[in-house]
Structures are given as C-alpha cells and as structure tokens.
Amino acid sequence: MIIFDRVFKRYPNGCDALRDVSLHIKPGEMVFLTGRSGAGKSSILKLITLLERPTRGSVVVNGQNTASLSARAIPSFRRNLGVVFQDHQLLMDRPVYDNIALSLIVADVPYREIDRRVRAALDQVGLLGRERVLPSELSIGEQQRVGIARAVVGKPSLLVADEPTGNLDHALAQDVMRLFKRFQDVGVAVVIASHDESLIEEFAQRAIHIETGAVVA
C-alpha cells in the first residue's frame, strides 16, 4: 500500500524535513504518525498525496512509484486517496452537498451516481438530511464530518488525515476517530498524523514516531 525506502526531503529553504525514512503500511491498516509539531509528520503525508516529491529515495503508493508519475497523471493518482484536513477547507458559501460532490463533478461522474454517493457519504458520517445546509451553520465537529464525507465519497482505498482532531474537544475527537475506524473495518487504509497521545493509545493498531525528520520508533 505505502512504502518509503530511505526517503529524504529537503525544502528549497534548505530545511531537511525528512532524513532516511523507511516505513511500510499495509492495505487496510490504521496507522498513526506521531511526534511534535515540525517533526516531519505533515511532510510524510505530503509525499503520500503527491503534494511534494522526495529529494532522495522512493515513495510507492498503491503500487505506483510517485517519482515516475507525470504532472498529468497526478489527478488520476489522487482519485484513490481521501484527504482530511484539520481546518476542513470547506467552501463556506456553498451547501454541504456541493462541497462533497465537487470532486465527483470534476471527474465527470454521472449526476445520478453523484447524488447516490453524496447521500451515502453523508449517511456514513451521520449527516444525511443536511445536504442544503451551509457549513457555517454547522458545529466544528459537524464541519469535520463533512470533510470526512468529502474524503470518502470517491471510495478511496487510502484515507489520509493531518491532525483531524486538533480543533476538537476529546468527546468530539473520539467520535471522529470512530468514523475513521469504521472505514478501516471495511478495508480502507487510514494514516493519521496526530500528537494526541490519549487518542493514539485508544485507537491505534500501530504508531510510527517521528523526531526531527527520522523514524525513531
């Protein structure tokens, strides 16, 4: 599913974000990336989602070496990924339905299939019936659920989340983590960057600890 082989990442400003990182995440596995802010967790996620490419080493996702993918191939590559952000990144002036449907519209999915998938995704996150509500009318926890619905509406084999519970209290964070666990239970691989030790202990099957750009445990 995901293989990092001796990966280094240096940004243009000279910052070495990752140093000789090797890791393997299996299909259907739920894994936490842990470590302090700036340790390199987000850089790993950016390499997985092809927001960045490694300076050295290889990154393989879903059997594809990302170094061999052209810029034109990236949209197709990302259709097998779902990404959840800490700050939701929702279109606040568009209803919930439009936020979730957008990626399917861009992919030219037929309208009936879009409608079916959007409603199914909302049902999975407990928001069916809120299609026409604006994100600003929802609580922070509900906005995060919309973000998760948007990430899974394309039926990805891999779900990636960067500090998805960072803005939530513990009870809401537990609810969000239960959603991720539910997707893992049906075969979706889930990779979550988080520094919330209590959630990691409660939900993790495996945790990869990062310090100053290196895997230390």
Sequence and secondary structure as in RCSB ss.txt:
>XXXX:A:sequence
MIIFDRVFKRYPNGCDALRDVSLHIKPGEMVFLTGRSGAGKSSILKLITLLERPTRGSVVVNGQNTASLSARAIP
SFRRNLGVVFQDHQLLMDRPVYDNIALSLIVADVPYREIDRRVRAALDQVGLLGRERVLPSELSIGEQQRVGIAR
AVVGKPSLLVADEPTGNLDHALAQDVMRLFKRFQDVGVAVVIASHDESLIEEFAQRAIHIETGAVVA
>XXXX:A:secstr
 EEEEEEEEE TTS EEEEEEEEEE TT EEEEE STTSSHHHHHHHHTTSS  SEEEEEETTEEGGG  GGGHH
HHHTTEEEE TT    TTS HHHHHHHHHHHTT  HHHHHHHHHHHHHHTT TT TTS GGGS HHHHHHHHHHH
HHTT  SEEEEESTTTTS HHHHHHHHHHHHHHHHTT EEEEE   HHHHHHH SEEEEEETTEE  
